[in-house]
Amino acid sequence: DWSSDVCSSDLYVDHALGAGQFDGASAVWNELCLRRLEPYASLVRGTVVNGDFSHPILDRGFDWRAAPPGCALAVQTNTDGAALELFLSGKRPESCEVYYQLVRLAAGEHYVLRFQYRTRELADPTGLRWSLGAGRDYEFRASPEWSDGEWRWQAIEAGARLTLAYRRSSGSTRLEGIVLVRHVRLETDETPRFS
């Protein structure tokens, strides 16, 4: 009976993801979703779960996970449509993570991460960025109006840790301000071009 065993299934998914077993984790996750024990459609390789932030963040499985506190206060908001709102204080570390998601990919495939964001009371460089580690990242520019962001990259492995992080740029001070992020989606890039 899956409904009585959701907790152990979630634990399996988290354990499998921690071991880098993305295929096994996604098979169990998709079964939970098909049985409506998780609030999402089945996971497709190369997509982001809950990218519109319309569901409460589960903090497990393939959904977003909060990093340890200390980087930014993050809340889901519906003020201007569903979004993730980040409050950056001047007291955060030089480098830290806010949220991350483990994404299932195809090694060698090209992807594009599309999203919308806006900033309040933040100047360039904001220090906020998407990161895949190993020096691969996309830094947010200050934008008081909603802006479209687009980041293209090639997958190295069958899974990755997509992280929303802060890293203070050399020569800048820690700024205080707000960043809102919404409509995050990951897609296969049919016409890869890198800038």
C-alpha positions in Angstrom: 0.0 0.0 0.0 1.8 3.1 -1.3 -0.3 5.6 0.7 0.8 4.1 4.0 4.4 3.9 2.9 5.0 7.4 1.5 7.5 8.2 4.2 9.8 5.3 3.4 9.4 6.0 -0.3 10.4 9.6 0.2 13.4 8.4 2.3 14.4 6.1 -0.6 14.2 8.9 -3.1 16.4 11.1 -0.9 18.9 8.3 -0.3 19.1 7.4 -4.0 19.6 11.1 -4.9 22.3 11.4 -2.3 24.1 8.4 -3.9 23.7 9.9 -7.4 21.2 7.3 -8.5 18.9 9.6 -10.4 17.1 6.9 -12.5 16.1 4.8 -9.4 15.0 8.0 -7.5 12.9 9.3 -10.4 11.2 5.9 -10.9 9.9 5.9 -7.3 9.2 9.7 -7.4 7.1 9.3 -10.5 5.1 6.5 -9.0 4.4 8.7 -6.0 3.3 11.5 -8.4 1.1 9.1 -10.5 -0.7 8.0 -7.4 -1.1 11.7 -6.4 0.9 11.2 -3.2 3.1 14.0 -4.4 1.5 17.1 -5.9 3.4 17.1 -9.3 3.2 15.6 -12.7 5.7 12.8 -13.5 9.2 13.9 -13.7 10.7 14.2 -17.2 14.4 14.2 -17.7 15.7 17.8 -18.1 12.9 19.6 -16.2 12.6 21.6 -13.0 10.0 20.6 -10.4 7.8 23.3 -8.9 9.5 26.0 -11.0 6.4 28.3 -10.8 6.5 28.0 -6.9 2.7 27.4 -6.9 3.0 24.5 -4.5 4.5 24.7 -1.0 8.1 23.6 -1.2 8.5 20.0 0.0 12.2 20.3 0.9 12.7 16.7 -0.3 12.8 14.5 -3.4 13.1 16.4 -6.7 11.4 19.5 -5.3 13.4 22.6 -4.0 15.4 22.2 -0.8 16.4 25.0 1.5 20.1 25.3 2.2 21.2 25.7 5.9 20.1 29.1 7.2 22.4 32.1 7.2 22.4 33.2 3.5 19.0 34.8 3.0 15.5 34.6 4.3 13.3 33.0 1.5 9.5 32.8 1.4 7.0 31.9 -1.2 4.8 34.9 -2.1 1.8 35.5 -4.2 1.9 39.3 -4.2 2.6 39.6 -8.0 1.9 36.0 -8.9 3.5 33.0 -7.4 7.2 33.6 -6.8 10.1 32.9 -4.4 11.1 36.1 -2.5 14.6 36.4 -1.1 15.6 38.9 1.5 19.4 39.5 1.4 20.9 41.1 4.5 24.3 42.7 4.8 25.3 40.0 7.4 25.4 36.9 5.1 28.6 35.0 4.5 30.9 35.8 1.5 29.5 32.7 -0.3 26.4 30.7 0.5 23.5 28.7 -0.9 19.8 29.7 -0.6 17.9 26.9 -2.4 18.8 24.0 -4.6 17.2 21.3 -6.6 18.6 17.9 -7.9 17.7 17.7 -11.6 17.8 14.6 -13.8 19.7 15.2 -17.0 21.2 13.4 -20.0 25.0 13.6 -20.0 26.2 15.6 -23.0 22.8 17.2 -23.7 22.5 21.0 -24.0 20.0 22.7 -21.8 18.6 26.2 -21.3 17.3 27.5 -17.9 14.7 30.2 -18.4 13.2 32.3 -15.5 11.9 35.7 -14.6 13.2 37.8 -11.8 13.2 41.3 -10.4 15.3 43.1 -7.7 14.6 45.8 -5.2 17.2 48.0 -3.6 20.1 46.0 -5.1 22.8 47.4 -7.3 25.2 45.5 -9.6 26.8 43.2 -8.9 24.0 41.6 -7.0 26.0 38.5 -6.1 23.0 36.3 -6.6 23.4 33.5 -9.1 22.4 30.1 -10.5 25.2 27.6 -10.1 26.0 24.1 -11.1 29.3 24.1 -9.3 32.8 23.8 -11.0 32.7 27.5 -12.1 29.5 27.2 -14.1 27.1 29.9 -13.1 24.8 32.7 -14.2 24.8 36.0 -12.2 21.6 38.0 -11.8 21.9 41.7 -12.9 20.0 44.3 -11.0 16.5 44.8 -12.5 13.7 46.7 -10.7 11.2 45.4 -13.3 10.5 41.8 -14.2 13.2 40.6 -16.5 13.7 37.4 -18.5 16.8 35.4 -17.7 18.2 32.7 -19.9 21.2 30.5 -19.1 22.6 27.9 -21.5 24.9 25.0 -20.6 25.8 21.4 -21.4 25.2 18.6 -18.9 28.3 16.7 -17.8 26.6 13.9 -15.9 23.1 12.3 -15.6 22.2 14.6 -12.8 23.2 18.0 -11.3 22.6 20.2 -8.3 21.0 23.4 -9.6 21.6 26.0 -6.9 20.4 29.5 -6.2 23.4 30.9 -4.4 25.1 34.1 -3.3 28.7 34.9 -3.8 30.1 38.4 -3.2 31.9 39.7 -6.2 35.5 40.8 -5.7 35.7 44.5 -4.7 32.1 44.8 -3.8 30.3 45.1 -0.4 27.6 42.9 0.9 24.4 44.6 -0.3 20.9 44.5 1.3 17.8 44.0 -0.8 15.2 41.8 -2.2 15.1 39.4 -5.2 12.0 37.7 -6.6 12.2 34.7 -8.8 9.4 33.0 -10.8 8.6 30.8 -13.8 11.8 28.7 -13.6 11.9 26.1 -16.3 14.6 23.9 -17.7 14.4 22.7 -21.3 16.5 20.8 -23.8 18.3 23.4 -25.9 17.7 22.6 -29.6 19.9 25.4 -30.8 22.7 25.7 -28.3 24.7 28.9 -28.3 27.0 30.0 -25.6 27.9 33.6 -24.6 
